[in-house]
Structures are given as C-alpha cells and as structure tokens.
Amino acid sequence: MQTLSLNNRKIWAIVPAAGAGSRFSKTELKQYQRIQDKTVLEHTVNRLNQLPLAGCVLAIGEQDDVAQTLKFENTENIHFCHGGAERVHSVLNALIYLNKIAASEDIVLVHDAARPCVTLACLNDLINTVINSTSSAILAIPVRDTLKRIVNNHDIQQTVSREQLWQAQTPQASRLEKLKNAIEAALNNHIVITDEASALEYIGESVQVVQGRSDNIKITYPDDLELARLILTAQQDTRSSHE
C-alpha cells in the first residue's frame, strides 16, 4: 500500500446516499442492490475504508431504514446525517456535520454511493495530489468517443471536439473549509452545482484532474449493475493472483 504523508491532517469521506435514483428504477434504490452478497453501498464504503480514514459520513434520506443496518467494514468510523433535496445539499449537510468534529484543513473525499469499483491506487493518487499541492482534485478520464450535439428530433447538429475534454468521476477531494465555503457561496448565488468541482470552480479555486480508470463506473441504469458485478469479480481475481 502506498504511504500517505498527511502532515497531521486527517482524511474523511462523504457519501451522499439520499437520492432516489429514478433513472435506475422508480421503486428500487440502486445503492441497495446486491452484488456478491453485499449491497452496492457496502462495496462503495468498504473501498473507501481501504484508506486510513478518520471517518466516513453517509448522508441518507430521512425515511431510510436500511443504511444503518448494513455491515460495513470499520463500522466504528461510520457516521450518518440527513441528506437533502439534491446531491449538493446532502454533501453540504455532511460538511456541516464534519465541521463539528474535523479540522478545517482536513481532507474530504466526496464519493458517489453507486461507484463501488474505484481502486485503492486511484484513491491514493487523488489524496497525494491534494496533499502535495494547494489544489483540490478529482478523478477523471479523457473522453474517448466522438461527441455529437443533438437538436430537434435527435438530429445531429455538429460533432464536438473531444480534445481537452475529460469525463469527471468521483471521489473528488478538497480541504474541508474550502469545499464548504465553495458550496455555500454557489448555493447562495443560485449556481447549478453538478459536482464538488463545479462549486470550487465557481469561487475560482484550482482543481486538478487525476487520471482515473474506466472501470470506476457509476451505476445509473439497471444494466450497469451487471457490469459492476463483472468488474468487481475481475478486480477480486486480480488481487488474489497477486497475493
């Protein structure tokens, strides 16, 4: 395992898990679908727990009666808070929770509940980028496919150059106070926030891209669940062969 030089700072994780996930199903939450006898959320949190986390805050819905019954690794480090109407509100609620128990310069990773396949190597690369710079950072991969701008009835208007375009992933990492201030400023000014980086960009903070991996997929549609199952199995087989 790669050594992280934290300089007395702690690492915390936030997992916004209050969303309805309507693109996956109108009735079933994607984070509670099962892969290899664990829920997607358990896989996701257990991946994050491979880092020396001080704690992991799950922002869950007020009516959620599942999350607190799950068997996470390092359960003593798991915290819960109420989520919000949108992802950004859930993240802010978790940051407000953390602000009471963490230091302003501690590093916070925000990771999608439905990204169970992120690797430890990518997590370490992301953390080290934030530790060794004054910037925030996100995992991302270069856009590979040809992009089309569509109008009217799915008619192609133009081909969009993919040069300099990257597809954002999570985790996205920043210092606690910096990220909290950025999200509060953006929301106060009615700026649409699609991820943590967009809030930081709004207040002029530097955000670096750390190249991730294409297998760090987000489960969005039902067929993504089978792809995640295949990826997790392949990653497990790879680790076993190296032991």
N, C-alpha and C positions, 0 to 999 in steps of 0.2 A: 504494500500500500504506500502511495506517495505521501511524504511527510508534509504537513501544512504548518507553516510558520506564522502563527496568529498574532504574535506580539501582544499577548494578554487580551485580545479580543475574543469574543465567543461567536459561534455560528448558530443561528436559529433558522428554522424553516417554517414557512406558512403554506398551508394547502387549502385554497378556497374550495369548499366542497358543498356549497349550499345551492348550486344551480340545478335547474330542472332537467337540463339536457334534452330538450324537446326534439332535437334532430335525431337523437338516438331512439327515443321512444316517448310516447305521450304518457305512459304509465309506469315505466321502469327506469330507475336511476342507473346510469352507466357505471358509476363508481362502485355499485354493489353487485354487479355481475361477477360471476365466479370463473377463475382460471386456476387450474391446478389446486383446487380445494381452498383457495383464498379469494377474497374479493379483490377487485381492481384496486380499491383504495388501500387495502393491506399491502399489496405488492408495491404500490407507489410509495407509501410511507416507509416501508422496510428498505427500499432502495435509498431513500434519503438518510435513513438511520445507519447506513454504512459510513457516513461521515461522523466525526466526533461532535455531534450536535449537543448544544446545551438544552434544546427543547424543540418540539415541533407543535405548532398551533394549527388545529383543524377548525376552520370556520364553517359551521354546519347550520342547516336550517332549523328553525325553532321547533318544527314538528318531527325532526329526525330522531327516530328511536333505535337506529341501527349502529351508528358510528361508535358510540360509547360502549357497545357490546363486543366490538371486534378485538381480535387477539393480535395486537401489534407487537413487534419486537421493541425492546426498551420501553415498555409501557409507562415506566416512571417518568419518561421525558415527554409524554403526550399531554397536550393541553387542548381545551375546547373553548370556543367562543361562538357567539351567534353570527351567522353570516348576514349579508344584506341583500337588497333587491337585485343588484348586479354584481358581477365578479369584483369590480373595483371597490364596491362598498364592503364586500367580505374581506378583501385584503386590508382596507383601512381599519376595519374593526379589529382585525388581528394585530395590526401595527399598534393600535391604541392599547390593546391588551399587553403586548410586548413592552410597550413604553414604560409600564409599571414595574417590570422585572428585569429588563435588559438595559445595557448601556447604549448611549446614542451612537457610538462608533462601532457597535457590534454589527456583524454582517448578517443580513437577512436574505435567505433564498425563498423566492415565491415559485411554487411549482404546481402545475395543473394536477388535479386529482386523478385525471384519466390519462396520465403519462406514466405507465408502470415500467417502461423499458429503458429508462435513462441509465447509463453506465457509470460506475464509480470513477472511471478515468475522466469522463466528461465533467462530472461533479468536481473533481479535484482541479481540473484545468480552469474551470469557472471560478472557483474560490481563490486559486492562486493569482488569477488575473486581477481580482478585486483587492487582494492583499498587497500586491506589488505595484499598485497604481493608485491614483486618486479617482479613478473612474468607476462607474458601475459597469456591469457586464451582463450579456445574455448569451445563451446558446443559440446558434442559428446555423443553417446550411445554405449553400448557394442554390439559387433556383436553377433547376436542370432543364425543365421542359419549356417549349415555346409557349409564350403567353399571348392570348388573344383578348382584345377588348370587344365586348359584345353589346349590341344595341337592338332595339325593337324585338323582333321575333327570333332571338338567338342568331341574328345576323352578325357576322364579323365586321367590325368597323376598321380595325387595324391590328397588326402584330406589334406587340410591345417588346422593346428590347429588354432582355433579362440581364444585360451587363450591369454590374453593381447592385443587383437585386438579391437579397437573401431572405430566406423563409425563417421567421422567428420561431423559436421553441421556448421551452422552459426547462430548468429553472432560469429565473432572472434574478441577479444578485446586486445588492446595494447596501450601503450603510443605513441603519435603522432611521435615524433622524432625517437623513437626506431623502429617503423614499417617502416617509410620512409627510414631510413638508411638500414634496412634489405632488403627491396625490391630493392633498388638501387644497393646494393652490389651483390645480387643474379643475377640481370639482367646484370650487368657489367661483370659478370663471366659466363654468358650464362647458368645459372642453370634453369632447368624447375621448374616453380612455379605453383603449382596447387591450393594453398590456402595461406592465410597470414601466417599460422603456419609454412608452409614449408620454407618460406623465413626467418622467425625468427630462425627456427632450423638450417638453413644453417650458420648463423653467431654465433651460439652457445648460443642463448638466451633461457631461460627457458620458456616453455609453459605448463600450467596446463590444464587438462581436467576437465570440469564441466559437470556433468551428465545432459543431456537434456531430451527430451521426444520424443517418437517415432512418435508423431503427428506433429512434426516440419518437415514436408516433403518439399522436393524441387520439384516443378512442372517441370518435364523433358519430359514426354510423354503425349499425349492427354488424356489418361485415368486417369492421376494424377489430372487433373482438377476437375473431379467429386469427387475424394477422398478428395481434398482440400475443395470442397463445403460441403461435409458431415461433415468434421472436424470443419469447421468454424460454421456451424449450431449447432453442438453439443456443442462447446465451448460457443456459444452465449446462448444456452438454460441453460447451467450450471451456467453462470454468472447471468442470470435472476432469477434462482431459489434461488440464494444466496442473492439477493437484497431484 
